[in-house]
Amino acid sequence: MATTGEIPTTQLLISSGNGPVARTVLQTPLRDAEPSEIPVIDVSSLCKASSTLADRQAVARQIRDAATNTGFFYIAQHGIPAPTTAAAHAAVLDFFRQPVETKMRASIDQSARFNGYKPAATQRINPFESVDVRESFSWVYDPRYDPTVEDPSKIPPEAAAHLCPEDFPWEATANLPQFKAAVVEYWRACLGLARALVRAFALALDLDEHFFDEKVTYPDAVLAMNYYPPIPKPTGDDAATGRSQSEQEVSIGSHTDFQLFTILWQDDNGGLQVLNRQGQWINAKPIEGTLVVNIADYLQRITNDRYISTVHRAQNWSGRERVSMPFFVGFNWNESCGVLDSCVAEGEEKRYEEISCSEWVTRRAKAMYKTEGFSNEKTPVPSS
């Protein structure tokens, strides 16, 4: 343990696409985020057909400020109806409260595309920390449920090669009649919001708002549903700030996300923690009616590190079961992108080579996941 001035520090190890990375963490007490660190942004202008370009640019400026500060922000007035979210939340609880043998009917080991259930003690998102104390169910992009795709059979071959629609997750959960309907409705709502946010990010980068449209026609759009049983909150000498990284029990370990950004719904139990620019762990507390958005690694790469892909984790110390539903957003798997010219100032160099989305996500996933017992032929998807 080192010190910064009079504040002790420690080194936090995380995985990255280029091997392990160390972050210096101040050993200060966990605190709630300040509004300036994780702001609330009204994005209603992005979702209204009647909004003007000036309205959307005003939102984009706020997003740019947040993306270059902590890399996290809340969005309000996002257009996803509360009943849609509530139905998905209820369906998720119905699934995870079942006996293990029932849930295992939906095991990802039976999926062609890593759809379905991941049981307890089978994931370690950070290889330098404990096994994640959670269960998950994930569903990857399926063009048959995308309202913008009129005929999946006409998807260009280069994009279709990366898609693998399957009915397995719904067949395996047919004992819960409302599960598919609730999950698909929420996924569709997130997909529409994600495309609006992609256009806002284009504006925030001083690009035409439709600059990325062709890269998200069949996107890497994954919905993960996480179930966190409670874990003991460290106290006294056993407090998290006083123990080594490998000794800490985690609901989900310290990590960054893979692609462009994540849209997160979290229940009111809390537990999301963010490592700010100063190296302090801060709480991203639930705010009713909002979703959390955070920048991911691929967006940091193509902005030449202008935007921050921030380390975060979850610790369910609430004493109650916790549910989160992250929706991960990325370009089509067949797309690639290098550093954007608008993100390179005079005299600067591009820090990253161009890389395809499929190569990048596969590289990240292989570095981060413990998946003993599951097929190595599948490409894991995020589930933070």
C-alpha positions in Angstrom: 0.0 0.0 0.0 1.3 3.4 -1.0 0.2 6.9 -0.1 -0.9 10.0 -2.0 0.0 12.9 0.3 -1.5 11.5 3.5 -4.1 9.3 1.8 -3.2 5.6 1.5 -3.6 4.1 -2.0 -3.7 0.6 -3.4 -3.5 -0.8 -6.9 -6.6 -2.2 -8.5 -6.0 -4.7 -11.3 -8.5 -5.1 -14.1 -8.6 -6.8 -17.5 -8.4 -5.0 -20.8 -8.1 -5.8 -24.4 -4.3 -5.3 -24.1 -3.7 -7.3 -20.9 -4.0 -6.4 -17.2 -4.2 -2.7 -16.3 -3.5 -1.2 -12.9 -5.5 1.7 -11.5 -4.5 3.7 -8.3 -7.3 3.7 -5.8 -7.5 6.1 -2.9 -8.3 4.4 0.4 -11.1 6.8 1.3 -14.5 5.9 2.6 -17.1 5.0 0.0 -19.4 8.0 -0.7 -22.3 9.0 -2.8 -21.6 10.6 -6.2 -22.0 14.4 -6.5 -24.3 15.7 -9.2 -21.3 17.1 -11.0 -19.7 13.6 -11.2 -22.8 11.7 -12.4 -25.3 14.2 -13.7 -28.9 13.7 -14.6 -29.6 14.6 -18.3 -33.1 15.1 -19.6 -33.0 13.3 -23.0 -36.6 13.8 -24.0 -35.5 15.8 -27.0 -33.8 12.7 -28.4 -37.1 10.8 -28.4 -39.6 13.4 -29.7 -40.3 13.6 -33.4 -41.1 17.3 -32.9 -37.7 18.2 -31.4 -35.3 20.5 -33.4 -31.7 19.9 -34.2 -30.8 22.6 -31.8 -32.7 20.8 -29.0 -30.8 17.6 -29.7 -27.5 19.4 -29.9 -28.1 20.9 -26.4 -28.6 17.4 -25.1 -25.5 16.2 -26.9 -23.4 18.9 -25.3 -24.4 17.6 -21.8 -23.6 14.1 -22.9 -20.2 15.2 -24.1 -19.4 16.9 -20.8 -20.4 13.7 -18.8 -18.5 11.4 -21.2 -15.3 13.4 -20.8 -15.7 13.7 -17.0 -16.6 10.5 -15.2 -18.0 8.6 -18.2 -21.3 8.0 -16.3 -24.6 9.8 -16.4 -28.2 9.3 -15.6 -30.9 9.9 -18.2 -34.4 11.1 -17.4 -37.5 11.4 -19.7 -36.0 8.6 -21.8 -39.2 7.3 -23.2 -39.3 3.8 -21.8 -42.7 3.4 -20.1 -42.6 2.5 -16.4 -45.0 -0.4 -16.9 -42.6 -1.9 -19.5 -39.7 -1.8 -17.0 -41.9 -3.1 -14.2 -43.1 -6.0 -16.2 -39.5 -7.0 -17.2 -38.4 -6.7 -13.5 -41.2 -8.9 -12.4 -40.4 -11.5 -15.1 -36.8 -11.5 -14.1 -37.7 -12.2 -10.4 -40.1 -14.9 -11.5 -37.3 -16.6 -13.4 -34.5 -16.4 -10.8 -36.7 -17.4 -7.8 -37.3 -20.8 -9.4 -35.4 -24.0 -8.3 -32.0 -24.3 -9.8 -32.9 -27.4 -11.8 -35.7 -25.5 -13.5 -33.4 -22.6 -14.3 -30.8 -25.0 -15.7 -33.2 -25.9 -18.5 -32.2 -22.5 -20.0 -28.4 -23.0 -19.4 -26.2 -21.2 -21.9 -24.4 -24.6 -22.5 -27.4 -25.5 -24.6 -27.4 -22.3 -26.6 -25.8 -21.7 -30.0 -25.2 -18.1 -29.2 -24.6 -17.7 -25.5 -28.3 -17.0 -24.8 -29.8 -18.1 -21.5 -28.9 -18.8 -17.9 -25.6 -18.6 -16.1 -25.8 -20.2 -12.6 -24.1 -19.0 -9.5 -20.2 -19.3 -9.2 -19.7 -19.6 -12.9 -18.5 -16.1 -13.8 -15.5 -14.0 -12.8 -15.6 -10.8 -14.7 -12.3 -9.7 -13.0 -9.7 -12.5 -12.8 -8.0 -10.7 -10.0 -11.1 -10.7 -7.7 -13.5 -13.3 -6.3 -16.0 -15.2 -8.4 -19.0 -13.0 -9.0 -21.8 -13.6 -6.4 -24.6 -13.5 -9.0 -26.7 -15.4 -11.5 -27.5 -14.1 -15.0 -29.7 -14.5 -18.0 -28.7 -12.9 -21.3 -30.2 -12.5 -24.7 -28.2 -11.3 -27.7 -29.5 -9.3 -30.7 -32.1 -11.2 -32.8 -33.2 -9.4 -36.0 -36.6 -11.1 -35.9 -37.5 -8.9 -33.0 -36.0 -5.7 -34.3 -38.9 -3.4 -35.5 -36.6 -1.8 -38.1 -35.8 -5.1 -39.9 -38.6 -5.8 -42.4 -37.2 -9.1 -43.7 -34.4 -10.9 -41.8 -33.7 -13.0 -44.9 -32.5 -9.9 -46.7 -29.8 -8.9 -44.2 -26.5 -8.5 -46.1 -24.3 -11.7 -45.9 -21.5 -9.9 -44.2 -23.8 -8.9 -41.3 -25.9 -12.1 -41.3 -22.7 -14.2 -40.8 -22.4 -12.8 -37.2 -26.1 -13.4 -36.3 -27.5 -16.6 -35.0 -31.2 -16.2 -34.2 -32.5 -19.0 -32.0 -35.7 -19.9 -30.1 -34.0 -21.7 -27.3 -34.2 -19.0 -24.6 -38.0 -18.8 -25.0 -38.5 -22.6 -25.3 -36.5 -23.1 -22.2 -38.6 -20.5 -20.2 -42.0 -21.5 -21.6 -43.1 -22.5 -18.1 -43.2 -18.7 -17.4 -45.8 -17.5 -19.9 -45.1 -13.7 -19.4 -41.3 -14.0 -19.5 -40.7 -13.7 -23.2 -43.2 -11.0 -23.8 -41.9 -8.8 -21.0 -38.2 -9.3 -21.9 -38.7 -8.7 -25.6 -40.8 -5.6 -25.0 -38.2 -4.1 -22.7 -35.4 -5.1 -25.1 -37.2 -3.3 -28.0 -37.6 -0.2 -25.9 -33.9 -0.2 -25.1 -33.0 -0.7 -28.7 -35.0 2.3 -29.9 -33.4 4.4 -27.1 -30.0 3.1 -27.9 -30.2 4.3 -31.5 -31.3 7.7 -30.4 -28.3 7.9 -28.1 -26.0 6.8 -30.9 -27.2 9.8 -32.9 -26.7 12.0 -29.8 -23.1 10.7 -29.5 -22.5 11.6 -33.1 -23.6 15.2 -32.5 -21.5 15.3 -29.3 -18.5 14.4 -31.5 -19.2 17.3 -33.9 -20.4 14.8 -36.6 -23.7 14.6 -38.5 -26.2 12.9 -36.2 -26.7 10.1 -38.7 -22.9 9.4 -39.1 -23.1 6.1 -37.3 -26.6 5.0 -38.5 -25.2 2.3 -40.9 -23.1 0.8 -38.2 -26.1 0.0 -35.9 -28.5 -1.6 -38.4 -28.0 -5.0 -36.8 -26.2 -4.0 -33.6 -24.4 -5.8 -30.9 -27.4 -5.2 -28.6 -27.4 -7.5 -25.6 -29.8 -7.5 -22.7 -28.4 -9.1 -19.5 -30.5 -9.7 -16.4 -28.5 -10.1 -13.2 -29.7 -11.5 -9.9 -27.6 -10.6 -6.9 -28.2 -12.3 -3.5 -27.0 -10.1 -0.6 -23.4 -10.4 0.5 -22.1 -9.2 3.9 -21.0 -5.6 4.1 -17.4 -5.3 5.3 -17.0 -3.6 8.7 -14.2 -2.4 10.9 -10.8 -4.0 10.1 -12.5 -6.1 7.4 -13.8 -3.0 5.5 -13.3 -3.1 1.7 -10.9 -0.2 1.8 -8.6 -2.2 4.1 -8.4 -5.5 2.4 -6.5 -6.7 -0.7 -8.3 -6.9 -4.0 -8.2 -10.7 -4.1 -9.7 -11.0 -0.6 -12.9 -9.0 -1.3 -16.1 -10.8 -2.1 -17.8 -9.1 -5.0 -21.3 -9.2 -6.4 -19.7 -8.4 -9.8 -16.0 -7.5 -10.0 -14.3 -4.3 -11.1 -14.3 -3.9 -14.9 -15.0 -1.7 -17.9 -17.6 -2.5 -20.6 -16.8 -3.7 -24.1 -18.4 -1.7 -26.9 -20.0 1.7 -27.2 -22.1 2.3 -24.1 -24.4 0.6 -21.6 -27.9 1.5 -20.6 -28.6 0.2 -17.1 -31.8 -0.2 -15.1 -31.2 -1.0 -11.4 -33.7 -1.6 -8.7 -33.9 0.6 -5.6 -31.5 -1.5 -3.5 -28.4 0.2 -4.8 -24.9 -1.4 -5.1 -23.5 0.2 -8.3 -20.0 1.7 -7.5 -18.0 3.8 -9.9 -14.2 4.6 -9.8 -14.0 8.4 -10.4 -11.2 10.3 -12.1 -9.5 10.9 -8.7 -9.4 7.2 -7.9 -12.3 7.2 -5.4 -15.1 4.6 -5.3 -18.4 6.4 -5.3 -22.0 5.2 -5.2 -24.2 5.6 -8.3 -27.4 5.5 -6.3 -30.7 4.6 -8.0 -32.7 7.6 -9.0 -36.4 6.9 -9.6 -37.4 7.2 -13.3 -33.8 7.3 -14.6 -31.5 4.9 -16.3 -27.7 4.9 -16.0 -25.5 5.3 -19.1 -21.8 4.6 -19.1 -19.1 4.8 -21.8 -17.5 1.5 -22.9 -14.0 0.7 -24.3 -14.7 0.8 -28.0 -16.1 4.3 -27.8 -13.1 5.4 -25.7 -10.8 3.9 -28.4 -12.5 5.7 -31.4 -12.6 9.0 -29.5 -8.8 8.8 -28.9 -9.5 8.6 -25.1 -11.6 11.8 -25.2 -14.5 9.8 -23.7 -13.9 7.8 -20.5 -14.7 4.1 -20.1 -14.9 4.0 -16.4 -14.2 1.1 -14.0 -17.3 0.1 -12.0 -18.5 -2.8 -9.9 -21.5 -3.9 -7.9 -21.7 -4.8 -4.2 -25.1 -5.8 -2.9 -24.8 -4.9 0.7 -28.5 -4.1 1.0 -29.5 -7.3 2.8 -32.0 -8.0 0.0 -32.0 -9.6 -3.4 -31.0 -7.1 -6.1 -31.8 -7.1 -9.8 -30.1 -5.1 -12.6 -30.8 -5.1 -16.3 -27.9 -3.7 -18.4 -28.4 -3.2 -22.1 -25.1 -3.3 -23.9 -24.8 -1.3 -27.2 -22.3 -1.7 -29.9 -21.9 -1.5 -33.7 -22.8 -4.4 -36.0 -20.2 -7.2 -35.4 -19.0 -6.9 -39.0 -18.2 -3.2 -38.7 -14.9 -1.7 -37.8 -13.9 1.8 -36.8 -10.7 3.6 -36.2 -10.0 6.8 -34.2 -12.3 9.5 -35.5 -10.6 12.5 -37.2 -12.7 14.9 -35.2 -11.1 13.5 -32.0 -7.5 14.2 -33.1 -6.3 17.7 -32.4 -3.5 19.3 -34.3 -0.2 17.8 -33.3 -1.8 14.7 -31.8 -1.6 11.2 -33.0 -4.2 8.5 -33.2 -3.5 6.2 -30.3 -5.3 3.1 -31.5 -5.4 1.0 -34.7 -8.7 0.2 -36.4 -10.2 -3.0 -35.2 -13.4 -4.8 -36.0 -16.1 -5.0 -33.4 -16.2 -8.8 -33.4 -12.4 -9.0 -32.9 -12.5 -6.4 -30.1 -15.4 -8.0 -28.2 -13.9 -11.4 -28.5 -10.6 -10.2 -27.3 -12.2 -8.5 -24.3 -14.4 -11.5 -23.4 -11.6 -14.0 -23.5 -9.6 -11.9 -21.1 -12.4 -11.4 -18.6 -14.5 -14.5 -18.1 -14.4 -17.6 -16.1 -16.8 -20.0 -17.8 -15.7 -23.5 -16.8 -18.3 -26.0 -17.8 -19.5 -24.1 -20.8 -18.4 -24.5 -24.4 -15.4 -22.5 -25.5 -16.8 -22.3 -29.0 -19.2 -19.5 -28.0 -18.3 -15.9 -27.6 -19.4 -14.6 -24.2 -21.4 -11.4 -23.9 -21.1 -8.8 -21.2 -23.3 -8.9 -18.1 -22.3 -6.1 -15.8 
